[in-house]
Every structure is written in structure tokens, then in C-alpha cells.
């Protein structure tokens, strides 16, 4: 008799948990929305302040990463420009030297 009552009690507890699942799911969804800032109208003031400070920190992180990437891109472009200038000036110098030699050799003839 006791075994049946224990099983019946376990079944009732399981049924209660199953009945509470939609409520728990809705609660978790609301919590997630609050954390993500999707439904701030239902949030307590304390949670809004926490969300605001979290967003500020995230924006600061995003801005610093953006600046880091921009500076890296600028540095890369400056190096490319310097390399292109060096290559261009070397080719001009070589052309100049060759033309000077050609002129000298023509003048010597």
C-alpha cells in the first residue's frame, strides 16, 4: 500500500511540474527579454539601471575595438603607400640612370 501511495505522490508531483512548465517557460522568456532589453517597460528600476550600465560598458568595448581596427587599417595603408612610393621612386631612379647612360653613350659616339 505504501509503495502505491509513494508512486501516486511521485505522479502528482510530476503532473504539477508538467502543469508549471508553461509558466516557467514564460517566466524564462520574460527574463531573457529583460536581459536583452527587448521589453524594458516591465523591468524594475534596479534592473534598468543594471542594463544601462551593461550597455554603456558594451558600447565602450565596441568603440575601442572599432578604433583599434581603424588605426590598424590606417597603419597598413600607410605602409602600403610608403612601399608604393619607394617602388615608384626606385623605378624612376633606374629609368633616369638608364636614360643618362644612354645619353652619355650617344654623346660619346
Phi, psi and omega in degrees: 000318181296322180297320180294318180295321178295317179295319179295321178294319177296320178295318179297319179295318177298317179296321178296317178298318178296319179295328181277349182303311180301322178294316179294320179297314179298320179297316179295319178298317179296318178300315179297315178300318179297315180296320181280353178078020182279334180224069184290345182294336181263002185274145173293158183301320180300315179294324177297318178296318178297318178296319179298314180293323178296317179296320178300314180298318179296318178296320178298316179298316180296315180297317181294321178295319178299314179298318179300315179294321179296316180295322178296319179294319178298315180298317179298316180294321178297318178296319178296319180294317178297317178297317179295319178296317179297314179298315181296315181294324177295317181292325176294317179298317179297316178299317180299314180297317179296317180294322178296317177298318181297316179297317179298317182292325177291322180291327180288332181284000000 
